[in-house]
Each structure stands twice: as structure tokens, then as C-alpha cells.
Amino acid sequence: MIWRREFITLLGGAAVWPLAARGQQGGLPVIGILSGRSLEDSKEFLAAFQQGLNEAGLFEHRNVAIEYRWAENHVDRLPSLATELARGQVAVIVAVGGVPPAQAAKATTTTIPIIFVIGGDPVKLGLVASLNRPGGNITGVTILSGALTAKRLEMLRELHPQASIACLVNPSSPDPKHNWRTPERRRALPERSSVC
């Protein structure tokens, strides 16, 4: 969707603010990308993110460095990956690919600025104190897609009262909508399955 690409481009530009505030300390400032996904699943995000950085005057390898950490859909790897970024003296951590990367980054540092992109409510998830005053070192954008899911299902039921609806979720994840996106999991679904 176009709005999503434009949003991610804007996010890339937002990563500039902490870099400008920290300045350069013995080399290029470093942006840390912490993702719950794989590099393969994130190509569109990376293209838009780099476009946003470029529009803000930042170019990888020229005046900014980027450290990438991919959890490859293994949520249990996120805490150690977040710790690696924090120890690497990054100027900012951009947590993407669901709620778990944002939670791992927040649990790792109280000083490095963290920017997240999620679909859930960051207040209910304990990421921020409030939407208008996030507090601490973490801020970001939420699409609040979880709140829309019930309304979407209600509309679907009105349009097709006899339809069968099924949702597959990972009960151990605070943001289950990201756990079914891998191609292997999609192929494993029966043709008539619906995924929420």
C-alpha cells in the first residue's frame, strides 16, 4: 500500500533526530535495526527506510552506518540481538516486525532512543506511558490494527452471515498477527483457511 511505504519513508527521516542530537563520536553515527523478521521478509521496509534516510541527507556508508539484527521469526533471539545493538554504541534503535522487537529494545536500554512501528496499543503493551506523552527513551507509531480487527469481522459477518471465519494465532506472542507471515506457514494452510 502506498500509505505504508510513505509512512516507512517518514520513519526513516525520524531516525535522523536522535542522530543529530548525539552527534558523531569517533566515526559515523550508527542506526540499529532490530527486526523480528528476516532480511528476505523486510526488503520493502528497507527500501523505504533508506529512501527516508536519503531524503534527510543520510546515506549508508557515507555519513551514517546501519547495524542490522534479524531474529528470523525467532522471538526468543530478540533480547540478545537488542543487547548486541546496545553494546555496539548505536545512536538509535529502530524496532520493527511486531511488538516483541520493541519490547526487547525497551528491556535492554533506558538511554538509547528507540523508535517502534506496531499494530497494537503501545500503552496496553507497556511500551509507553501514554500516546501523547510516551515518556522515557521510546516512541513510535501504532496503526492500532488490533482494534480494527473486531470491526472488520463484524462487517464481514454482516456481508456474509453464513461465512465460516477462522483465525490462526500464536498464543505466546503479544502481537500474533506477525507470526503467520512467513511463506512456509502460508503454504501450510488449507486453501479454504482464513487468517486474521
SEGU-314187 format. One record per residue (C-alpha): residue number from 1; chain; x, y, z negated. Coordinates in pm, whole numbers, plus 32768, in hexadecimal, padded with zeros to 4 digits. Layout:
! SEGU-314187
TITI   seq   mol     xx     yy     zz
TITI   NUM     A      X      Y      Z
...
//
This chain:
! SEGU-314187
TITI   seq   mol     xx     yy     zz
TITI     1     A   8000   8000   8000
TITI     2     A   807D   815A   8055
TITI     3     A   802F   81F2   7EFF
TITI     4     A   80FE   80E1   7E58
TITI     5     A   822C   812B   7F33
TITI     6     A   820B   82A0   7EF4
TITI     7     A   81EF   825E   7D7F
TITI     8     A   832A   8189   7D78
TITI     9     A   83DD   8299   7E3F
TITI    10     A   8372   8391   7D35
TITI    11     A   83F3   82A4   7C29
TITI    12     A   8546   82A2   7CD5
TITI    13     A   854E   841A   7CBE
TITI    14     A   84E8   8409   7B4F
TITI    15     A   861C   833B   7B02
TITI    16     A   86E9   8470   7B56
TITI    17     A   867E   8531   7A1E
TITI    18     A   8735   8459   791D
TITI    19     A   8866   844E   7A01
TITI    20     A   8877   85C6   7A11
TITI    21     A   884F   85DD   7899
TITI    22     A   8967   84E5   7852
TITI    23     A   8A58   855E   795B
TITI    24     A   8B7E   8499   79DA
TITI    25     A   8C57   83EC   78DA
TITI    26     A   8D91   836C   7980
TITI    27     A   8CFB   8310   7AD0
TITI    28     A   8BAB   82F1   7B70
TITI    29     A   8A71   82F5   7A99
TITI    30     A   89D1   819D   7A96
TITI    31     A   8860   8145   7ABE
TITI    32     A   8801   7FF3   7A31
TITI    33     A   86EA   7F36   7ADF
TITI    34     A   864C   7E29   7A03
TITI    35     A   8550   7D53   7ABD
TITI    36     A   8487   7C23   7A62
TITI    37     A   8480   7BC5   7BD1
TITI    38     A   8586   7B54   7CCA
TITI    39     A   8644   7C25   7DC6
TITI    40     A   857F   7B7B   7EDB
TITI    41     A   8433   7BE4   7E3D
TITI    42     A   84AB   7D4B   7E0B
TITI    43     A   8521   7DBC   7F62
TITI    44     A   83FF   7EAE   7F98
TITI    45     A   8432   7F42   7E3D
TITI    46     A   85A7   7F6D   7E77
TITI    47     A   8578   801B   7FC6
TITI    48     A   8480   8114   7F31
TITI    49     A   8555   8146   7DF8
TITI    50     A   868D   8192   7EC3
TITI    51     A   85C4   827D   7FA0
TITI    52     A   8556   833B   7E67
TITI    53     A   86BB   8351   7DEC
TITI    54     A   8735   83CA   7F40
TITI    55     A   8628   84D6   7F4D
TITI    56     A   86A5   854D   7DF9
TITI    57     A   880A   855E   7E7D
TITI    58     A   8888   8418   7DE4
TITI    59     A   892E   8314   7EC0
TITI    60     A   89A0   81C0   7E46
TITI    61     A   8B1C   8199   7E46
TITI    62     A   8B49   830C   7E95
TITI    63     A   8ACC   83C8   7D63
TITI    64     A   8A10   82BC   7C9D
TITI    65     A   8A43   814C   7C51
TITI    66     A   892A   8052   7C20
TITI    67     A   8943   7F17   7B4D
TITI    68     A   8839   7E12   7B9E
TITI    69     A   87C0   7D03   7AB4
TITI    70     A   86C2   7C0A   7B3F
TITI    71     A   8611   7B17   7A54
TITI    72     A   8599   7A45   7B7C
TITI    73     A   8441   7A1D   7AD6
TITI    74     A   84E3   7990   7998
TITI    75     A   845F   7A77   7888
TITI    76     A   8544   79D8   7784
TITI    77     A   8675   7A69   783B
TITI    78     A   8603   7BD4   7819
TITI    79     A   868D   7C1E   76BB
TITI    80     A   87EE   7BB5   7717
TITI    81     A   87DC   7C6F   7864
TITI    82     A   8765   7DAB   77B1
TITI    83     A   8886   7D88   76BA
TITI    84     A   897D   7D6B   77DC
TITI    85     A   88FC   7EB1   786E
TITI    86     A   8909   7F66   771F
TITI    87     A   8A6E   7EF2   76E0
TITI    88     A   8ACB   7F60   783E
TITI    89     A   8A8E   80CC   77DF
TITI    90     A   8975   810A   78D6
TITI    91     A   88E2   8269   78D6
TITI    92     A   877D   81EA   7901
TITI    93     A   86C8   809C   7914
TITI    94     A   85B0   8074   7A13
TITI    95     A   84D9   7F4D   79A0
TITI    96     A   8403   7EB8   7AB4
TITI    97     A   8351   7D74   7B08
TITI    98     A   8255   7D69   79ED
TITI    99     A   8239   7DB3   787C
TITI   100     A   834B   7CC6   77FD
TITI   101     A   846C   7D90   7896
TITI   102     A   83EE   7ECE   77ED
TITI   103     A   83C9   7E18   76A1
TITI   104     A   8525   7D83   76BE
TITI   105     A   85C1   7ED4   770F
TITI   106     A   850A   7F7D   75EF
TITI   107     A   857C   7E6E   74FB
TITI   108     A   86E4   7E97   756F
TITI   109     A   8720   800C   754E
TITI   110     A   8695   813F   74A3
TITI   111     A   8787   8231   754B
TITI   112     A   8795   81E2   76BE
TITI   113     A   866B   8277   777C
TITI   114     A   857E   816C   7802
TITI   115     A   8487   8199   7920
TITI   116     A   837F   808B   7957
TITI   117     A   8273   8038   7A57
TITI   118     A   815C   7F57   79DA
TITI   119     A   7FF1   7F06   7A18
TITI   120     A   7F89   7EE5   78AA
TITI   121     A   7F4B   7FDB   7791
TITI   122     A   80A1   8042   7706
TITI   123     A   8006   80B4   75BA
TITI   124     A   7F5A   7F63   757A
TITI   125     A   809A   7EB0   75E3
TITI   126     A   8165   7F77   74E7
TITI   127     A   8245   801D   75E9
TITI   128     A   81E3   8185   759B
TITI   129     A   8138   8243   7481
TITI   130     A   8038   82E5   7569
TITI   131     A   8002   8328   76DB
TITI   132     A   8035   849F   76C3
TITI   133     A   8157   848F   75C7
TITI   134     A   820F   8347   75F9
TITI   135     A   831D   8397   74F7
TITI   136     A   846E   82F1   74D2
TITI   137     A   8549   82A9   75FC
TITI   138     A   8444   81FF   76D7
TITI   139     A   834D   8288   77D3
TITI   140     A   82B4   8215   7915
TITI   141     A   8182   81E4   79E5
TITI   142     A   8060   80F8   79BB
TITI   143     A   7F60   80A5   7AC1
TITI   144     A   7E75   8016   79B5
TITI   145     A   7E17   7F00   7AA4
TITI   146     A   7DB5   7E1F   7983
TITI   147     A   7C93   7F05   792C
TITI   148     A   7C1C   7EF8   7A93
TITI   149     A   7C18   7D7C   7AAA
TITI   150     A   7AD2   7D55   79EA
TITI   151     A   7A2B   7E5A   7AC6
TITI   152     A   7AA8   7DB2   7C02
TITI   153     A   7A21   7C62   7B8F
TITI   154     A   78D5   7D04   7B36
TITI   155     A   78BB   7D99   7C94
TITI   156     A   791A   7C4D   7D32
TITI   157     A   7808   7BA0   7C68
TITI   158     A   770A   7CA5   7CE0
TITI   159     A   7772   7C75   7E4B
TITI   160     A   777C   7AF9   7E3B
TITI   161     A   76B2   7A79   7D0F
TITI   162     A   76F0   790C   7D6B
TITI   163     A   7869   792D   7D95
TITI   164     A   7952   7862   7CB9
TITI   165     A   7A6E   792D   7C26
TITI   166     A   7BAA   789E   7B8D
TITI   167     A   7CD1   794C   7AED
TITI   168     A   7E28   78B4   7ABD
TITI   169     A   7EF8   7956   79AD
TITI   170     A   802C   7918   78DD
TITI   171     A   7FAA   7927   7777
TITI   172     A   8107   796C   76EA
TITI   173     A   8137   7AA7   77B6
TITI   174     A   80AD   7BF8   7749
TITI   175     A   8087   7C4F   78BA
TITI   176     A   800F   7B0D   7962
TITI   177     A   7FC2   7BA7   7AB5
TITI   178     A   8135   7BA3   7B0D
TITI   179     A   816D   7A33   7ACE
TITI   180     A   80B6   79AB   7BFE
TITI   181     A   8164   7A7D   7D08
TITI   182     A   8278   798E   7D68
TITI   183     A   8248   78E8   7EBC
TITI   184     A   8271   778E   7E21
TITI   185     A   814F   77C9   7D33
TITI   186     A   8071   7854   7E45
TITI   187     A   80B1   7723   7F21
TITI   188     A   8056   763F   7DFE
TITI   189     A   7EF8   76D2   7DE4
TITI   190     A   7DD9   761A   7E8F
TITI   191     A   7D56   76D5   7FBF
TITI   192     A   7C0D   7731   7F15
TITI   193     A   7CAF   77B4   7DD4
TITI   194     A   7C8E   791D   7D6C
TITI   195     A   7D9A   79C9   7CA4
TITI   196     A   7D5B   7AF6   7BC4
//
